[in-house]
């Protein structure tokens, strides 16, 4: 990949030394989290986003180079390579430019133009293109033979050749592509006879918008309607403008040949250029929209994974239910299951037993906190528990994906003797203790923080979400002695096989006492150790650095610092006044960024970057029927999209705060003002009971200031449905955008 340093630097505007270092490290098997954390002095302190961009751009440059080499080889094998053609290929900087140049030489199925050439009509096409006022019929008559029956057939064949030549002209295609970019419209119409069946796409029954301006969520909604057979779509500029541009490029005035050339140009447009470029722009629109939706999903997932953990507590976790009761489990401060039972709080004759069971469990297991799933019957269960006045904090916990986990192979492996209801309750409790450690066991697509996740490129989605999970895991760090196999597999340099070997070694030999012990793990060689060691933590290790983000390769530096201060390493770690005495410049030979990072880590070794979870109180309402226009209510942000934020106000349906109702300043993206899990105050603008939709505003609760940044919270992602929009202008959100953007999530 080092051969692509130049093009990558030019595209990303980065220093050659930084790009070269990144590509070299990636080539040596280093991971992005490792490079970003431990190779800052080599990369010039590039972050994960920049390193990822370098990796992706280098991948593109490699694919571009390979495609170019293939095209050159193919043209040379045809004996058609010229000096000018090679210059054009060398000048091309995009795949589209490359493919336009290659198009005339690209093997293709037999075309009308090829048939005409086989029939000897290419000289007649050249006569037409010369536009010298020739006697057209007389010239065409010369080409009548056993394969060409008439003058009109000869002229038609000549026009077919001209049409193909125009279609394959790289200059023409560039001009037409620019026309699509400036004037191309995405147009959708309802399929005749499907108006009722396609009602959810009614805003797209007669819709058009510049294709380069269509928001991602709207593009994906239109494409979904097309794929479901409800909408007909096209992408094109005005035909007359396209034909006019073609004529300006080819026609040389009014001649006897002009009519035939104009016919050929119109044919070239309708039969080849327009369909080809429409396909190209549809794919580009889909790719762009996919990438935006995937990035929104990844950003939300990152915030959810990094949401505040409660930490190790003796915990009572409840998975609410009506008819089947509430599955209740007790977890110790390590998250291990101690016991489970079922309580019934919705049957009057069983309420006493439910209360007795809860009190007994709280006393017997010294419960410190209660976690309740936020799905069906969640608020009612919360009310029941709070009425017991146990004096314990109560958390409503986002239970999206808990049912997916409970039926998974991972859950069966962890709890082979328990049924799915017990596993689901355990998952709810554990994700309060540590959201990251528990959520890595669940397919990110089941967590419920994305839009259009089933419509976008699934390979790219998985790649991006896996990168996000890996980044979060390595940012926080992992306790080597308690982490599950699934959590360990996301640590830099480990993967599933080594993670399994670590867990098996731990089971056979007990807790790890030092990072060096990792070298005894099967298949964990020197390179894997280098990549993973700094992200693994060993509490109570003999060497305190083993419970920090200081990499073992830097232990010698810490020892030298301690020696110069005339103290031990144990005396130095966590001693801020002592660390502040260190003159970083004295150790500059080790690398400026490296030393500064070590000193920061020595002040607060192993510090979890996440804040601690805090309980949250909803208003005393439990159903949408109790929600009234004008109410001001506390809520939690449960999902962010490009068009707005969904907020849980304590009823089954999340309300939507349109982007225009978030702040008293212009914002183009809700993430500019809000974070997932943020506590906000909202005003109810509209309640649509028939469609179970709630419209909310944040800015109207704070008329003089935008919403304040508040701490995150783990609770509250419910069924996410779209409220009645306040504006019908398609530049804002319409009902069907949100309906298509967020699938309804069914709770147990």
Buried (B, 14 or more C-beta within 10 A) or exposed (E): BEEBBEBBBEBBEBEEEBBBBBBBBBEEEBBBBBBBBBBBBBBBBBEBEBBBBBBEBBEBBEEBEEBBEEBBEBBEEEEEBEEEBEEBBEEBEEEBBBBBBBBBBEEEEEBBBBBBBEBBBBEBBEBBBEBEEBEBEEBBEEBEEEBBEEBEBBBBBBBBBBBBBBBBBBEBBEBBBEBBBEBBBBBBBBBEEBEEEBEBBBBBBEBBBEBBEBBBBBBBBBBBBBEBEBBEBBBBBEEEEBBEBBBEBBBEEEBBBBEBBBBBBBBBBBBBBBEBBBEBBBEBBBEBBBBBBBBBBBBBBBBBBBBBBBBBBBBBBBBBBBEEBBBBBBBBEEBEBEEBBBBBBBEEEBBEEBBEBBEEBBEEBEBBBBBBBBBBBBBBBBEBBBEBEBEBBBBBBBBBBBBBBBEBEBBBEBBEEBEBBBBBBBBBBBBBBBBBBBBBBBEBBBBBBBBBBEBBBEEEBBEBBEBBBBBBBBBBBBBBBBBBBBBBBBBBBBBEEBBBBBBEBBEEEEEBBBBEBBEEBEEBEEEBBBBBBBBBBBEEBEBBBBBBBBBBEBBEBBBEBBEEBEEEBEEBBBBEEBBEEBEEEEBEEBBBBBBBBBBEBBBBBBEBEBEEBBBBEBBEBBEBEEBEEEBEBBBBBBBBBBBBBBBBBBBBBBBBBBBBBBBBEEBEBBBEBBBBBBBBBBBBBBBBEEEBBBBBBBBBBBEEEBBEEBBBBBBBBBBBBBBBBBEEEBEBBBBBBBBBBBBEBEBB
